């Protein structure tokens, strides 16, 4: 416990090393949370909105449900700030529906509420490959393309690679996947076999490697 508390203190002191002002600040978790949410967070959001009014920008959006089962739409804005391309967190908006129409209305209402000229400055949009986001009909992207002709849209390349891999694997015989699982099970259930595998790897001058469990997760 002593070592643990000492390491925490050292981290805090390290954070304050480069600022004389920070060294004089003493605040608990509740106060810091309030300051981040109500002061620095609000200030950063206002700063980004002012930049969006006078600069071209792109938006990265994703929807998620938190531990309290509340759905949110996360917005990240990409802009050129002081000759440097930056991605900055813009807002986290609670949502009830996640249809393409509902998400489109939420985003447009955000721009309208803050007087952001989205029809001229909003030039790019990126999201995952969900049908409500990028479907050919009745999606968020289809509505953006209708409202803002010429807007550049792109799907998450990681999701695209995942779909490609899934379809490619469907062409493989089931025996291939079954074999990989049986190989893992053969060694994982026997410490003796694991040790024999290690000895064999050393015999053939190969660095010892652990056999990983086949995963369904992309």
C-alpha positions in Angstrom: 0.0 0.0 0.0 2.8 2.4 0.8 4.6 1.8 -2.5 1.3 2.3 -4.3 0.6 5.6 -2.7 4.1 6.8 -3.2 3.9 6.1 -6.9 0.7 8.1 -7.1 2.3 11.0 -5.4 5.3 10.9 -7.7 3.1 10.9 -10.8 1.2 13.9 -9.5 4.4 15.8 -8.8 5.8 14.8 -12.2 2.7 16.3 -13.9 3.3 19.6 -12.0 7.0 19.8 -12.8 6.6 22.1 -15.9 4.2 24.6 -14.3 4.6 26.8 -11.3 0.9 27.6 -11.3 0.0 23.9 -11.3 2.2 23.3 -8.3 0.0 25.6 -6.3 -3.3 24.0 -7.3 -4.9 21.5 -4.8 -8.2 19.9 -5.9 -10.0 16.6 -5.4 -11.6 14.4 -7.9 -15.0 16.1 -7.7 -13.7 19.6 -8.2 -11.4 18.5 -11.1 -14.3 16.7 -12.8 -16.4 19.8 -12.6 -13.6 22.1 -13.9 -13.0 19.8 -16.9 -16.7 19.4 -17.8 -17.9 22.9 -17.0 -14.9 25.1 -17.7 -12.1 23.7 -19.9 -14.5 21.4 -21.8 -17.0 24.2 -22.5 -14.2 26.6 -23.4 -12.7 24.1 -25.9 -16.0 23.5 -27.4 -16.7 27.2 -27.9 -13.2 27.6 -29.4 -13.8 24.8 -31.9 -17.2 26.2 -32.9 -15.8 29.6 -33.6 -13.1 28.0 -35.9 -15.8 25.9 -37.7 -17.6 29.1 -38.6 -14.7 30.4 -40.6 -12.9 27.3 -41.7 -13.5 24.1 -43.8 -13.9 21.1 -41.6 -14.8 17.4 -41.5 -16.7 15.4 -38.9 -16.1 11.9 -37.6 -19.2 10.4 -36.0 -19.9 7.2 -34.0 -22.8 6.1 -31.9 -22.5 4.1 -28.7 -24.4 3.1 -25.5 -22.8 3.7 -22.1 -23.1 1.6 -19.0 -26.3 3.3 -18.0 -27.9 2.2 -21.3 -28.0 5.8 -22.6 -27.3 6.1 -26.3 -24.9 8.9 -27.4 -23.6 10.3 -30.7 -19.9 11.2 -30.5 -18.7 14.0 -32.8 -15.0 14.6 -33.6 -14.0 17.5 -35.8 -11.0 17.6 -38.1 -9.7 21.0 -39.1 -6.5 22.8 -40.1 -5.5 24.8 -37.0 -2.4 27.0 -37.2 -1.2 25.1 -40.4 -1.6 21.7 -38.7 -4.4 19.1 -39.3 -6.0 18.3 -35.9 -8.7 16.0 -34.7 -10.6 17.3 -31.7 -13.5 16.0 -29.6 -16.4 18.2 -30.3 -19.5 16.9 -28.4 -21.2 13.9 -27.0 -25.0 14.2 -27.7 -27.6 11.9 -26.1 -29.9 10.3 -28.6 -33.1 8.3 -28.5 -33.2 7.0 -32.0 -30.2 6.0 -34.1 -31.9 5.9 -37.5 -30.3 7.8 -40.4 -33.0 10.4 -40.3 -32.7 11.0 -36.6 -28.9 11.3 -36.6 -29.0 13.6 -39.6 -31.5 15.9 -37.8 -29.3 15.9 -34.6 -26.2 16.9 -36.5 -27.9 19.6 -38.6 -29.6 21.0 -35.5 -26.2 21.2 -33.8 -24.8 23.2 -36.7 -27.9 25.4 -36.8 -27.9 26.0 -33.1 -24.3 27.3 -33.1 -24.7 29.3 -36.4 -22.2 27.1 -38.2 -22.5 27.5 -42.0 -22.3 23.8 -42.7 -23.5 24.0 -46.3 -20.3 25.8 -47.2 -17.8 24.7 -44.6 -18.8 21.0 -44.0 -16.7 19.2 -46.6 -16.1 15.7 -45.2 -17.8 13.0 -43.1 -16.5 9.6 -41.8 -18.1 6.8 -39.7 -18.3 3.1 -39.4 -20.0 1.0 -42.0 -23.4 0.6 -40.3 -26.4 0.8 -42.7 -28.0 3.6 -40.7 -24.7 5.6 -41.2 -23.6 4.9 -44.8 -26.4 2.9 -46.4 -27.2 3.8 -50.0 -30.8 4.8 -49.1 -32.3 6.3 -46.0 -29.0 6.7 -44.2 -27.2 9.6 -42.6 -24.7 9.8 -45.5 -27.4 9.7 -48.1 -29.1 12.7 -46.5 -25.8 14.6 -46.1 -25.1 14.0 -49.8 -28.5 15.3 -50.7 -28.2 18.4 -48.5 -24.6 19.1 -49.2 -23.7 18.2 -52.8 -20.0 17.3 -53.2 -19.4 16.3 -49.6 -16.7 13.7 -49.3 -17.7 10.6 -47.3 -15.6 7.6 -46.2 -16.3 4.5 -44.2 -14.0 3.2 -41.4 -11.3 1.2 -43.2 -11.0 -1.2 -40.2 -14.6 -2.2 -40.5 -14.1 -2.6 -44.3 -11.1 -4.9 -43.7 -13.1 -6.9 -41.2 -16.0 -7.4 -43.7 -13.5 -8.4 -46.4 -11.9 -10.9 -44.0 -15.2 -12.4 -43.0 -16.3 -12.9 -46.6 -12.9 -14.4 -47.5 -13.1 -16.8 -44.6 -16.5 -18.0 -45.8 -14.7 -19.5 -48.8 -12.5 -21.6 -46.7 -13.6 -25.1 -45.6 -14.8 -25.4 -42.0 -12.1 -28.0 -41.4 -9.4 -25.3 -41.6 -10.8 -23.3 -38.6 -11.6 -26.5 -36.7 -7.9 -27.7 -37.1 -6.6 -24.4 -35.6 -8.9 -24.8 -32.6 -7.9 -28.4 -32.1 -4.2 -27.6 -32.3 -4.7 -25.0 -29.6 -6.8 -27.3 -27.4 -4.2 -30.1 -27.8 -1.4 -28.1 -26.2 -3.4 -25.8 -23.9 -4.9 -28.7 -21.9 -1.5 -30.3 -21.2 1.5 -28.6 -19.4 3.6 -31.6 -20.5 2.8 -31.0 -24.2 3.5 -27.3 -23.8 6.9 -28.1 -22.4 7.6 -30.6 -25.2 6.6 -27.9 -27.8 9.1 -25.5 -26.1 11.9 -28.1 -26.3 11.1 -28.7 -29.9 11.3 -25.0 -30.7 14.6 -24.7 -29.0 15.9 -27.8 -30.9 15.1 -26.2 -34.3 16.5 -22.8 -33.2 13.2 -21.0 -33.2 12.3 -18.5 -30.5 9.7 -20.0 -28.2 6.2 -18.8 -29.1 2.9 -19.3 -27.3 0.0 -20.7 -29.3 -2.9 -18.2 -29.1 -6.5 -19.1 -28.8 -8.5 -18.4 -32.1 -10.8 -15.5 -31.5 -14.0 -14.4 -33.1 -13.4 -10.8 -32.3 -12.3 -8.7 -35.3 
